[in-house]
Amino acid sequence: MFKKVLVANRGEVALRIIRACRDLGIATVAVYSEADRESLPVLVADEAVCIGPGPAADSYLNVSRVLSAAEIAGCDALHPGYGFLSESSEFVEATESCKLVFIGPGPATMRLRGDKIQSRKVMREAGVPVIPGSDQEVKDAKEAAQLCKELGYPVMVKATAGGGGKGMRVIRGARDMESGFRMCQAEAKASFGDPRVYLEKYIPKAHHVEVQILADRHETVISLGERDCSAQRRHQKILEESPSLLVDKNLRTQLGKWAVAAARAATYLNAGTVEFVVDHDLNCYFLEMNARLQVEHPVTEEVTGVDIVQQQLKIAAGEKLDLPADISKPRGHAIECRICAEDPDADFEPCPGLVTEVRMPGGPGIRVDSYLLPGYRVPQYYDPLVAKIIAWAQNRTQAIARMERALAETEIGGIATTVGFQRRLLKSTRFLRGRLTTEMLDEAG
């Protein structure tokens, strides 16, 4: 096992990794920007190294500074968390060139994941169903309009290198193609440095279901079951739960087989997620593979009892997976609410600032992943996620009740947050009935 791990991230995920390492007796080194100097991960890590000023480009995205910190501290491995450099094949290669173990998949898998057109081809060849669409880059709006004569509207124009809900435009008719196509190309270029786009048939009122997988160096690939991530706003996940009300035993088995096949086709290593879109007739289609730890991994941990971050560390150290054969069968029900420093009453405008009070919930079945402290100033430079509240119970009704209790107990002073919005979502009729689609929150405004 590793002696010292560099945590190349910040916020709640950095704290999550530090805790997993500590449980395994591994020393940790936190990197931080000047804006995060007083954050909780910096306070609890065994060592901490400042890597630059607040802007991410000068700190968390600066490869040379991150790797220099690892060298100075004498680390033998690096965990990227999620976001920032976590899915950069160039970063993986640079990490390995410094004789550090990268806790995640290899660069070839990263490159495949980053090219959605190639990913579609590989998945199709592996027998995993993909959404009908173009098999190569679509050059311009005229070519896209021609393809739509076969696919039919609506369609989704998507960035080949996209992710995180960016580089996506729904085109509902021919008159919208020219402007929508150009906007998507521009966003793709701005967000990913790659203007290439392709087309997929858009599936309205769809469900977003993803399968957590683990793969070791000994050719063992397993599924940990599914999560339902249909509660989204502008393609950004808001609330996740496991298991999905949509998925029965037979569909769970099939999704698991497809996810394992997808991982094998991508020569996957470590923890990852295979995402599917499911239509109202329960037809399932491969959406994408995320080659990293996911924000919503706690709900899977709660219903399986598996510490996914510890498994990442063990796999990277060369250990063989040793989990029960029925591990994908969910035990109870778990819900995660993402708490962000945003103002729901002002179109979810980010609300960085000084945190004056923090009161987090507890009690049976409640878990909180958060890096907040009173007196900490939430920076303006990063993702606004400040906490995740997870509720577990024997069934969904009880899990909802526990989550309602937890949110009622939560108090974060000094900044606006989405706690109240989550409370309203939990009480909504469509959520209570489990009628979740990826358009639900956008339809509700």
C-alpha positions in Angstrom: 0.0 0.0 0.0 1.1 3.6 -0.6 2.9 5.5 2.1 1.9 9.0 1.1 -0.8 10.3 -1.3 -1.0 13.7 -2.8 -4.7 14.9 -3.0 -4.8 17.0 -6.2 -8.1 18.7 -5.5 -10.0 20.8 -3.0 -13.3 21.0 -1.1 -15.4 18.1 0.0 -13.8 15.6 -2.4 -10.3 16.4 -1.0 -11.6 15.8 2.5 -13.3 12.5 1.4 -10.0 11.2 0.0 -8.0 12.3 3.0 -10.4 10.4 5.3 -10.2 7.2 3.1 -6.4 7.4 3.2 -6.4 7.9 7.0 -8.6 4.8 7.5 -6.0 2.8 5.5 -3.0 4.3 7.4 -1.8 6.3 4.4 -0.3 9.8 5.0 -1.8 12.6 2.9 -0.6 15.9 1.4 -3.2 18.5 0.5 -2.5 21.1 -2.2 -4.3 24.4 -1.9 -4.7 27.8 -3.5 -4.3 31.0 -1.5 -8.1 31.2 -1.5 -8.4 27.8 0.2 -5.7 28.4 2.8 -8.1 28.1 5.8 -10.2 25.3 4.3 -10.9 22.1 6.3 -8.9 19.7 4.0 -5.8 21.9 4.6 -6.3 21.7 8.3 -6.8 17.9 8.6 -4.2 16.6 6.0 -0.9 15.5 7.4 0.9 18.1 5.2 -0.3 20.9 3.0 1.4 22.7 0.1 0.3 26.0 -1.4 0.4 25.8 -5.2 -0.6 29.3 -6.2 -3.2 32.1 -6.2 -7.0 31.6 -6.3 -7.7 31.2 -10.0 -7.8 27.5 -10.9 -5.5 28.0 -13.9 -2.8 29.2 -11.6 -3.2 26.5 -9.0 -5.4 23.4 -9.3 -5.0 23.2 -13.0 -1.3 24.0 -13.0 0.3 20.6 -13.7 3.9 21.6 -12.9 2.9 23.1 -9.5 0.8 20.1 -8.5 3.5 17.6 -9.4 6.2 19.7 -7.9 4.2 19.6 -4.6 4.1 15.8 -4.8 7.9 15.6 -5.4 8.7 18.0 -2.6 6.5 16.1 -0.1 7.9 12.7 -1.2 4.5 11.2 -2.3 4.3 7.9 -4.1 0.8 8.3 -5.5 -1.7 11.0 -6.5 -5.5 11.0 -6.3 -7.1 13.6 -8.7 -10.6 13.6 -7.2 -13.1 14.9 -9.8 -13.1 18.0 -11.9 -9.9 20.0 -12.6 -7.3 17.5 -13.9 -9.1 14.3 -13.1 -9.8 13.3 -16.7 -6.8 14.7 -18.5 -4.8 12.1 -20.3 -1.8 14.5 -20.4 -1.9 14.9 -16.6 -2.0 11.1 -16.2 1.1 10.8 -18.4 2.9 13.6 -16.6 2.1 12.0 -13.2 3.4 8.6 -14.3 6.6 10.2 -15.8 7.3 11.6 -12.3 7.2 8.0 -11.0 3.9 8.6 -9.2 1.0 6.2 -9.3 -2.1 7.8 -10.7 -5.1 6.6 -8.8 -7.5 6.2 -11.7 -7.6 4.8 -15.3 -4.7 5.1 -17.7 -4.2 7.7 -20.4 -5.5 5.6 -23.3 -8.9 5.2 -21.5 -8.9 8.9 -20.7 -8.4 9.7 -24.4 -11.2 7.3 -25.4 -13.6 8.8 -22.8 -12.7 12.3 -24.1 -13.7 11.4 -27.7 -17.4 10.7 -27.7 -17.5 9.7 -31.3 -14.9 7.1 -30.8 -16.6 6.0 -27.6 -19.8 5.4 -29.5 -18.0 3.2 -32.0 -16.2 1.1 -29.3 -19.5 0.7 -27.3 -21.4 -0.4 -30.4 -18.7 -3.0 -31.2 -18.9 -4.3 -27.6 -22.7 -4.9 -27.9 -23.7 -1.9 -25.8 -26.7 0.0 -27.3 -26.0 3.6 -28.3 -28.3 6.5 -29.1 -29.0 6.8 -32.8 -26.9 9.5 -34.3 -23.9 10.4 -36.4 -20.9 8.1 -36.6 -18.4 10.9 -37.2 -17.9 14.7 -36.8 -20.6 16.9 -38.3 -18.9 19.8 -40.1 -21.6 22.4 -40.4 -25.3 23.1 -39.9 -26.1 22.1 -43.5 -24.7 18.6 -43.0 -26.5 18.4 -39.7 -29.9 19.4 -41.3 -29.3 16.7 -43.9 -28.7 14.0 -41.2 -31.9 15.1 -39.4 -33.9 14.0 -42.4 -33.0 10.5 -41.3 -32.9 10.9 -37.5 -35.9 13.2 -37.3 -36.3 16.1 -34.8 -35.6 16.8 -32.0 -31.8 16.1 -32.0 -29.0 17.0 -29.6 -25.8 18.7 -31.0 -23.0 17.6 -28.7 -19.4 18.5 -28.3 -17.1 15.5 -29.1 -14.9 16.4 -26.1 -17.9 17.5 -23.9 -18.7 16.8 -20.3 -20.2 18.3 -17.2 -23.4 19.3 -19.0 -21.5 21.7 -21.3 -21.3 21.7 -25.1 -24.9 20.5 -25.6 -27.8 22.0 -27.6 -31.3 20.6 -28.2 -32.5 21.4 -31.7 -36.3 20.9 -32.0 -36.8 22.0 -35.6 -35.0 22.9 -38.8 -35.4 26.7 -38.2 -33.3 26.4 -35.1 -30.4 24.4 -36.5 -28.2 27.1 -37.8 -28.0 29.2 -34.6 -28.0 26.2 -32.3 -25.3 24.4 -34.2 -23.0 27.5 -34.2 -23.7 28.1 -30.5 -22.7 24.5 -29.6 -19.5 24.7 -31.7 -18.6 28.0 -30.0 -19.2 26.6 -26.5 -17.3 23.4 -27.3 -14.3 25.5 -28.4 -14.5 27.8 -25.4 -15.0 25.0 -22.8 -12.8 22.2 -24.3 -10.5 23.8 -26.9 -12.1 21.5 -29.5 -15.0 22.8 -31.7 -15.9 19.3 -33.1 -19.5 18.3 -32.6 -21.8 15.4 -33.6 -25.5 14.6 -33.6 -27.6 12.3 -31.4 -31.3 11.7 -31.5 -32.7 13.6 -28.6 -34.8 11.6 -26.2 -37.3 13.8 -24.5 -38.5 13.2 -20.9 -35.7 10.7 -20.5 -34.3 9.1 -17.3 -30.6 9.3 -16.5 -29.3 6.1 -15.0 -25.7 5.3 -14.3 -23.8 2.2 -13.2 -20.8 2.3 -10.9 -18.1 -0.1 -11.9 -14.8 -1.2 -10.4 -12.0 -2.8 -12.4 -8.6 -4.1 -11.1 -5.3 -5.0 -12.7 -6.3 -8.7 -12.6 -9.0 -8.4 -15.2 -11.8 -8.4 -12.7 -14.6 -5.9 -13.5 -17.7 -5.7 -11.3 -20.9 -3.6 -11.2 -22.0 -2.0 -7.9 -25.5 -1.3 -9.2 -27.2 1.8 -10.5 -27.9 5.4 -9.4 -30.8 7.5 -10.7 -29.5 11.0 -11.6 -32.6 12.3 -13.5 -33.2 15.3 -11.2 -31.2 17.8 -13.2 -31.2 21.5 -14.0 -29.7 22.5 -17.3 -28.0 19.2 -17.6 -26.5 19.6 -14.1 -27.3 17.0 -11.5 -29.1 18.3 -8.4 -30.2 15.1 -6.5 -29.3 11.5 -6.9 -30.6 8.3 -5.4 -30.0 4.5 -5.4 -31.6 2.3 -6.4 -33.5 3.7 -9.3 -37.3 3.2 -9.1 -37.2 2.6 -12.8 -34.9 -0.4 -12.6 -36.2 -3.9 -11.7 -34.0 -7.0 -11.0 -33.8 -8.0 -14.7 -33.0 -4.5 -15.9 -30.4 -4.1 -13.2 -28.7 -7.3 -14.4 -28.7 -6.2 -18.0 -27.4 -2.7 -17.2 -24.6 -4.3 -15.1 -23.7 -6.6 -18.0 -23.5 -3.6 -20.4 -21.5 -1.6 -18.0 -19.0 -4.4 -17.5 -18.8 -4.9 -21.3 -18.2 -1.2 -21.7 -15.4 -1.2 -19.1 -13.7 -4.2 -20.7 -14.0 -2.6 -24.2 -12.3 0.6 -22.8 -9.6 -1.5 -21.0 -10.8 0.3 -17.9 -8.9 0.4 -14.6 -10.1 1.6 -11.2 -13.5 3.2 -10.4 -15.7 4.6 -13.1 -19.3 5.2 -14.2 -21.1 4.1 -17.3 -24.0 6.4 -17.9 -27.3 5.5 -19.7 -30.3 7.4 -20.9 -33.6 5.5 -20.6 -36.7 6.4 -22.5 -40.4 6.0 -21.4 -40.5 2.5 -22.9 -37.4 1.5 -20.9 -35.1 1.4 -23.9 -31.6 2.0 -22.6 -28.8 3.7 -24.5 -25.1 4.3 -23.7 -24.6 8.0 -22.9 -20.9 8.3 -21.8 -18.3 6.9 -19.5 -16.9 9.0 -16.7 -13.3 7.9 -16.0 -13.1 9.1 -12.4 -14.8 9.2 -9.0 -18.3 10.7 -9.3 -19.8 13.4 -7.0 -22.7 11.1 -6.3 -20.7 8.0 -5.3 -21.9 8.2 -1.7 -25.4 6.8 -2.5 -23.8 3.7 -4.0 -21.6 3.4 -0.9 -24.6 3.6 1.3 -26.6 0.8 -0.4 -23.6 -1.5 -1.0 -21.4 -0.9 2.1 -18.4 -0.5 -0.2 -16.0 2.3 0.4 -15.3 3.3 -3.3 -12.4 5.6 -2.5 -10.7 2.9 -0.5 -11.2 0.5 -3.4 -9.6 3.0 -5.7 -6.5 3.1 -3.5 -6.4 -0.7 -3.2 -6.8 -1.2 -7.0 -4.1 1.3 -7.8 -1.8 -0.5 -5.3 -2.3 -3.7 -7.3 -4.7 -5.5 -5.0 -7.4 -7.8 -6.4 -11.0 -7.0 -5.9 -12.6 -9.2 -3.3 -16.3 -8.3 -3.0 -19.4 -10.5 -2.7 -21.0 -11.8 -5.9 -24.3 -10.1 -5.1 -22.8 -6.7 -4.3 -24.9 -5.0 -7.0 -28.1 -5.9 -5.1 -29.1 -2.7 -3.2 -29.5 -2.8 0.5 -32.1 -0.1 1.4 -32.4 3.2 -0.3 -30.1 6.3 -0.3 -30.6 9.9 -1.5 -28.0 12.6 -2.0 -28.8 16.3 -2.1 -26.2 18.6 -3.4 -25.9 21.8 -1.5 -24.4 24.7 -3.5 -23.5 28.3 -2.7 -26.2 29.5 -5.2 -29.3 31.6 -4.9 -32.3 29.7 -6.3 -34.4 32.9 -6.2 -31.9 34.6 -8.5 -31.7 32.0 -11.2 -29.1 30.0 -9.2 -26.6 32.8 -9.3 -23.3 31.8 -7.5 -23.1 33.3 -4.0 -19.5 33.1 -2.7 -18.7 34.9 0.5 -18.0 34.6 4.2 -19.6 31.7 6.1 -20.8 33.0 9.4 -22.5 29.9 10.8 -22.4 26.1 10.0 -24.9 23.7 11.5 -24.9 20.3 9.8 -27.4 17.5 10.5 -26.9 14.2 12.1 -28.7 11.3 13.6 -29.6 7.8 12.2 -29.0 7.3 8.5 -27.5 10.7 7.8 -24.1 11.4 6.3 -22.6 14.8 5.5 -19.7 15.4 3.1 -18.7 19.1 3.5 -15.6 21.2 3.9 -17.3 24.3 5.4 -16.2 26.0 8.6 -17.5 29.1 10.3 -15.2 31.9 9.2 -14.3 30.3 5.9 -14.8 32.4 2.8 -16.2 30.4 -0.1 -14.1 31.5 -3.1 -15.5 32.8 -6.3 -13.2 30.8 -8.5 -14.6 27.2 -8.3 -17.6 25.0 -8.5 -20.2 26.2 -6.0 -20.8 22.8 -4.4 -20.2 23.2 -0.6 -21.8 20.1 0.9 -23.5 16.8 0.1 -26.2 15.5 2.5 -26.9 11.8 2.2 -29.8 9.9 3.8 -30.1 6.2 4.0 -33.0 4.0 5.2 -34.6 0.7 4.6 -36.9 2.1 1.9 -37.4 5.2 -0.2 -40.2 6.7 1.9 -38.1 6.5 5.1 -35.0 7.9 3.2 -37.1 10.9 2.1 -38.3 11.5 5.7 -34.8 11.3 7.0 -33.6 13.7 4.3 -36.4 16.2 5.1 -35.3 16.1 8.8 -31.6 16.6 7.8 -32.3 19.6 5.6 -34.5 21.1 8.3 -31.6 20.9 10.7 -29.1 22.4 8.2 -28.1 26.0 8.7 -25.4 27.8 6.7 -25.1 31.4 7.5 -23.7 34.3 5.5 -24.2 32.9 2.0 -27.3 31.8 0.0 -27.5 28.0 -0.6 -29.8 25.5 -2.3 -31.0 24.0 1.0 -34.5 25.5 0.7 -34.7 24.5 -3.0 -33.9 20.9 -2.1 -36.6 20.9 0.6 -39.2 22.0 -2.0 -38.0 19.4 -4.5 -38.4 16.6 -1.9 -42.0 17.7 -1.3 -42.9 17.9 -5.0 -45.5 15.4 -6.3 -43.4 14.2 -9.2 -40.4 13.5 -7.0 -42.5 11.7 -4.4 -44.1 9.5 -7.1 -40.7 8.9 -8.6 -41.7 10.4 -11.9 -38.3 11.9 -12.6 -37.0 13.0 -16.0 -34.0 15.1 -17.0 -36.3 17.9 -18.0 -38.4 18.0 -14.8 -36.7 20.9 -13.1 -36.4 23.0 -16.3 -40.1 22.6 -17.0 -40.8 23.7 -13.4 -38.7 26.8 -13.9 
